[in-house]
Amino acid sequence: MLIIPAIDLRAGNAVMLTQGKIDAETVYSKDPVFMAQHWQVKGAKRLHVVDLDGAFQGNPRNLETVKNIRSKVTVPVQAGGGIRTMNSIDNLIKLGIDYVILGTAAVENPELLREAADKHGAKIILALDVRDSKVAISGWKETTAIDALELLTNAKKMGIEEIIYTDIKKDGMMQGANIEGIRSIARATKLRVIASGGVSNLQDVSAIKALEESGVTGIIIGKALYTGAIKLEDAIKIAEKE
C-alpha cells in the first residue's frame, strides 16, 4: 500500500484547507517544490499535487509550480485541480505527470472522462469527493444530487480503474478517516481505491491498511504530515508491512 503525501497549491504556496474552505487555510510552505523533494527524501513513492486555485476557478492556475515539482522529483506524481478539457489533460501528460486526476469534469462532462480513459488509460484517476454520500464539485463548493456509487458505476464502464475517495467532512479535521465509507466504496465497486480525508494518526493508517484486501491501494495524507502528527517514515512502515 502506498502512502502519498499531499501538496495542495494555492497562490504558489503549499497549503491545507479544512473541509476545502478558503477561509480555513493554513500555509505550510512557500516552497512547494522543496516540500515535494522533502517527501521524496523521506521515502514517498508517489506524490499528490492539487491546484486549489484551478479547482476553484475551473482551469489550471499553478501549472509552472506543477511543472517544477515534476522536474525536481523522480517518483510518480498525480496531479489535479481545474482539469476540465482534453487539452489540459494532454498538457499534464506532456509535462511528465504520471496520473491526471479528474473530478468536476467527470461529473459535468462524462464524455471527457470517457475520451481521457480511452486515450490515456490507467493514467486517468477519478476523484470522488463526497459529502453525505453525494458528489461534490468545483473545489467542493457545490454538492450535487449525484450518488457516489452511481458515478463510480458509470466511470468503471468507461474504463476508469483507480479512484481517490475523499470524505469532505473529515478532510483537515484531524478526527480520523471514514473507514466504513472507504470499505464500502472499495467492496461495492471493485476499483482500486486511494483513501483520503481525515487521516490523523497511525491508527488510521493501520485501519486503512487492513482494507487492502478490499481493494484499497493507497492513503493520501496531508495535514497530519505537515503538523507532525504522523511521521511519513512510520506510516510507510505500516503500509508496506506484509
LONUVEX-100923 format. One line per 4 residues: for each residue z, x, y of N, C-alpha, C. Coordinates in steps of 0.05 Angstrom, whole numbers. Layout:
N
Z:X:Y:Z:X:Y:Z:X:Y  ...
//
This chain:
242
0:17:-24:0:0:0:0:17:25  -16:10:45:-18:25:70:2:16:90  14:35:104:29:29:128:11:37:152  6:17:169:-14:20:190:-1:17:218
3:39:232:15:37:259:-4:23:278  8:6:295:-8:-9:315:-8:6:342  -32:6:354:-35:17:381:-48:-5:397  -33:-20:413:-43:-42:429:-49:-31:457
-73:-35:466:-82:-24:492:-83:-45:514  -71:-38:536:-73:-55:560:-72:-37:585  -93:-39:601:-95:-23:625:-93:7:619  -104:15:596:-105:43:588:-79:53:576
-58:36:574:-33:45:562:-30:34:534  -11:46:519:-3:35:493:21:18:498  18:-8:493:39:-28:500:46:-45:476  67:-61:479:74:-81:459:81:-107:475
70:-129:466:76:-155:478:93:-171:458  113:-185:467:129:-202:450:115:-229:447  108:-236:423:93:-261:416:67:-263:432  56:-239:439:30:-239:452:31:-247:481
54:-248:494:57:-257:521:55:-234:541  36:-237:561:32:-216:580:57:-210:596  73:-230:602:97:-226:618:120:-215:602  115:-209:576:135:-197:559:124:-170:548
115:-154:567:102:-128:559:121:-105:563  120:-86:544:134:-61:546:113:-39:543  112:-20:562:94:3:559:108:25:544  96:33:522:109:54:505:97:81:510
72:82:519:59:108:524:36:104:543  33:123:562:10:122:580:-13:139:568  -9:148:543:-29:165:530:-33:155:501  -49:133:498:-54:122:471:-67:141:451
-83:159:462:-96:179:444:-75:197:432  -56:206:448:-34:222:437:-19:206:416  -14:180:421:1:164:401:-14:163:375  -41:160:377:-57:159:352:-54:185:337
-56:207:351:-52:234:338:-24:237:326  -5:227:341:23:228:332:27:214:306  17:189:304:20:173:279:5:186:256  -18:199:262:-32:212:241:-16:236:230
-5:251:248:12:274:240:36:265:224  47:242:230:70:231:216:62:219:189  36:218:183:28:210:156:12:185:153  6:172:176:-10:147:175:-38:153:163
-47:135:145:-73:138:133:-93:118:144  -84:101:163:-103:83:177:-88:75:203  -103:70:224:-92:61:249:-104:34:257  -87:18:271:-95:-9:280:-95:-8:311
-119:-11:322:-122:-9:351:-133:-36:362  -118:-47:381:-126:-73:392:-129:-71:422  -152:-79:433:-157:-80:461:-146:-107:472  -122:-107:482:-110:-133:491:-125:-144:515
-133:-127:533:-149:-136:556:-174:-150:546  -186:-138:526:-211:-150:515:-205:-177:502  -182:-179:488:-175:-204:475:-171:-226:495  -158:-219:518:-152:-239:538:-178:-247:554
-195:-227:558:-218:-232:576:-244:-238:561  -245:-234:535:-268:-242:519:-290:-221:515  -285:-197:524:-303:-175:519:-288:-148:521  -297:-128:506:-282:-102:506:-278:-90:533
-253:-82:539:-246:-71:565:-235:-42:563  -228:-33:539:-216:-7:535:-233:10:516  -259:7:518:-277:20:499:-275:50:500  -272:61:524:-270:90:527:-246:101:512
-223:87:515:-199:95:501:-202:93:471  -215:72:461:-220:68:432:-238:91:423  -258:98:438:-276:120:431:-261:146:430  -243:151:449:-228:176:449:-209:178:426
-196:155:419:-179:155:395:-195:162:370  -218:149:367:-235:154:344:-243:183:342  -248:196:364:-257:224:364:-234:244:359  -209:235:363:-187:254:361:-171:251:335
-177:231:319:-163:229:293:-184:229:271  -175:236:247:-193:236:224:-188:213:204  -166:199:207:-160:176:190:-177:152:198  -181:133:180:-196:109:187:-182:93:209
-199:81:226:-189:65:248:-201:37:246  -183:17:248:-192:-11:250:-187:-20:279  -207:-33:291:-205:-40:319:-215:-68:325  -201:-81:344:-209:-108:351:-200:-114:379
-204:-139:388:-197:-148:415:-221:-153:432  -229:-178:435:-251:-185:452:-279:-180:439  -279:-177:413:-305:-172:399:-318:-199:393  -337:-207:410:-348:-234:407:-378:-235:403
-391:-211:402:-420:-210:398:-427:-189:377  -452:-193:366:-462:-173:346:-465:-146:359  -473:-146:385:-476:-121:399:-450:-105:401  -428:-119:406:-402:-106:408:-394:-95:380
-399:-110:359:-393:-101:332:-409:-76:326  -435:-77:331:-452:-54:325:-444:-30:341  -436:-34:366:-427:-11:383:-403:3:371  -383:-13:362:-359:-1:350:-366:14:324
-384:3:308:-392:17:284:-405:43:291  -422:43:312:-436:67:320:-416:88:330  -394:79:342:-374:97:352:-358:110:329  -362:100:305:-348:111:282:-324:95:274
-320:71:286:-298:54:278:-303:45:250  -283:47:233:-286:42:204:-285:13:197  -269:-2:212:-266:-31:207:-265:-46:234  -281:-66:237:-281:-82:261:-267:-109:256
-249:-116:273:-232:-140:269:-243:-163:286  -249:-185:274:-258:-209:288:-237:-231:285  -230:-243:308:-211:-264:308:-222:-289:321  -221:-290:348:-232:-313:362:-261:-319:355
-277:-298:353:-306:-302:347:-309:-316:320  -292:-311:301:-295:-323:275:-290:-353:276  -273:-361:295:-267:-390:299:-289:-404:315  -296:-391:337:-314:-404:356:-344:-401:348
-349:-381:332:-377:-375:325:-378:-366:296  -374:-384:276:-374:-376:248:-400:-362:239  -422:-368:252:-447:-355:245:-446:-325:250  -432:-317:272:-429:-289:278:-413:-275:256
-392:-288:246:-377:-277:224:-394:-273:199  -411:-293:193:-429:-292:170:-449:-269:174  -461:-267:198:-480:-246:203:-467:-218:202  -443:-216:213:-429:-190:212:-422:-182:184
-413:-201:168:-406:-195:140:-432:-187:124  -454:-201:129:-479:-194:116:-488:-166:123  -485:-159:148:-495:-133:158:-477:-110:152  -450:-115:155:-431:-92:153:-412:-94:130
-413:-116:114:-397:-118:90:-367:-114:95  -355:-96:79:-326:-92:79:-316:-80:105  -334:-72:123:-325:-62:149:-315:-84:168  -319:-109:160:-310:-131:177:-284:-143:166
-264:-143:183:-238:-155:176:-233:-180:193  -224:-201:181:-217:-225:196:-188:-225:204  -183:-229:230:-155:-231:239:-147:-260:239  -127:-266:222:-117:-293:220:-90:-294:236
-92:-304:260:-68:-305:277:-58:-334:277  -34:-338:267:-24:-364:260:1:-372:276  1:-396:287:25:-407:299:29:-435:286  51:-437:271:58:-462:257:34:-471:239
23:-453:224:2:-457:204:-26:-463:217  -27:-464:244:-53:-468:257:-63:-442:269  -89:-439:271:-101:-414:280:-100:-413:311  -92:-389:321:-92:-384:350:-114:-365:357
-125:-369:382:-147:-352:391:-143:-343:419  -162:-327:429:-162:-318:458:-137:-303:465  -131:-282:448:-107:-267:453:-82:-283:449  -83:-303:431:-61:-321:423:-54:-341:445
-70:-343:466:-64:-362:488:-68:-391:479  -87:-395:461:-94:-422:453:-90:-426:423  -76:-448:416:-73:-455:388:-92:-478:382  -109:-474:362:-129:-493:354:-117:-514:335
-133:-533:327:-125:-552:306:-134:-543:279  -145:-519:277:-157:-509:252:-134:-499:234  -135:-509:209:-115:-500:189:-123:-472:179  -103:-455:176:-107:-427:168:-122:-425:142
-114:-440:122:-127:-438:96:-156:-447:96  -161:-467:113:-189:-477:116:-207:-455:127  -197:-441:147:-213:-419:159:-217:-397:138  -197:-390:123:-199:-369:103:-218:-376:80
-217:-401:72:-235:-411:50:-264:-407:59  -270:-415:84:-298:-412:94:-305:-382:97  -286:-366:107:-292:-338:111:-298:-324:85  -283:-331:64:-288:-319:38:-316:-325:27
-325:-349:32:-352:-357:24:-373:-340:39  -366:-331:63:-384:-315:79:-384:-286:71  -366:-278:53:-365:-250:44:-342:-234:55  -324:-246:70:-301:-231:80:-282:-225:57
-273:-200:56:-257:-191:33:-228:-184:42  -224:-178:68:-198:-169:77:-190:-183:102  -165:-191:104:-155:-204:129:-130:-191:139  -124:-196:164:-99:-189:176:-84:-215:182
-62:-219:169:-46:-244:173:-23:-238:192  -23:-251:216:-2:-248:235:12:-274:241  38:-275:237:54:-298:245:62:-292:274  50:-307:293:54:-301:322:83:-304:330
97:-324:319:124:-329:326:143:-306:319  134:-290:299:150:-267:290:144:-242:306  119:-241:317:110:-216:329:127:-206:352  136:-181:349:151:-168:371:180:-178:373
188:-196:356:215:-208:358:236:-191:344  227:-173:326:246:-155:311:266:-172:295  256:-195:285:274:-212:269:264:-216:240  247:-198:232:237:-200:204:210:-213:202
196:-206:180:169:-217:175:171:-244:161  149:-259:162:147:-285:148:138:-279:119  156:-271:102:149:-263:75:136:-286:59  147:-310:61:136:-332:47:108:-339:56
103:-337:82:77:-342:93:56:-322:83  64:-297:82:47:-275:73:40:-280:43  61:-286:28:57:-291:-1:38:-314:-7  42:-336:7:26:-360:2:-3:-356:10
-8:-342:32:-35:-337:41:-49:-319:20  -36:-298:11:-48:-279:-8:-54:-294:-35  -35:-310:-45:-39:-323:-70:-60:-345:-68  -61:-359:-46:-80:-382:-43:-108:-372:-40
-112:-349:-27:-140:-341:-20:-151:-319:-39  -134:-304:-52:-142:-281:-69:-158:-260:-52  -153:-260:-26:-164:-239:-9:-145:-216:-7  -155:-193:2:-137:-171:9:-124:-177:35
-97:-176:36:-82:-184:59:-67:-161:71  -71:-156:97:-55:-138:112:-34:-154:128  -9:-149:123:12:-165:136:19:-154:163  24:-172:182:30:-164:210:49:-184:223
66:-174:240:83:-192:256:112:-192:246  130:-181:262:159:-183:256:171:-162:238  155:-144:228:166:-123:210:185:-106:227  211:-107:220:230:-95:238:249:-75:225
249:-74:198:266:-54:184:254:-48:157  267:-29:143:256:-20:117:259:-42:96  278:-61:100:280:-83:81:255:-101:82  244:-104:106:219:-119:109:196:-105:94
195:-78:97:175:-62:84:177:-66:54  201:-64:43:206:-68:14:198:-95:5  204:-116:21:198:-143:14:168:-148:13  153:-136:31:124:-139:31:112:-122:9
123:-99:5:114:-82:-18:115:-97:-44  135:-114:-47:138:-130:-71:115:-151:-75  100:-155:-53:78:-175:-55:51:-161:-62  52:-136:-68:28:-121:-74:12:-134:-97
26:-144:-117:12:-157:-140:-2:-183:-131  7:-194:-109:-5:-219:-99:-30:-213:-82  -35:-188:-77:-59:-181:-62:-54:-170:-34  -29:-164:-28:-22:-152:-2:-27:-122:-3
-44:-112:15:-53:-84:13:-43:-66:35  -31:-78:56:-23:-62:79:-3:-77:97  11:-61:113:30:-71:132:25:-58:159  20:-75:180:18:-65:207:45:-65:220
53:-42:231:79:-41:244:75:-31:272  87:-45:291:84:-38:320:111:-31:332  124:-51:343:148:-47:359:170:-31:344  173:-37:318:194:-23:303:190:7:302
165:16:302:159:45:302:164:56:330  157:42:351:160:52:378:189:53:387  205:35:377:234:35:384:250:53:366  238:62:344:253:79:325:268:64:304
266:37:304:280:21:284:269:28:256  244:35:254:232:45:229:220:72:234  226:91:216:212:117:217:187:115:199  164:122:210:139:119:195:141:132:167
152:156:166:154:170:140:170:154:119  191:141:128:207:125:109:192:101:99  177:88:118:162:64:110:140:72:90  127:95:95:105:104:77:117:111:50
140:122:49:153:129:23:157:104:6  166:82:19:169:57:4:143:45:-4  123:45:14:97:33:9:82:47:-13  85:73:-15:70:88:-35:83:92:-61
107:81:-64:122:83:-89:108:67:-110  105:79:-134:92:65:-156:109:42:-167
//
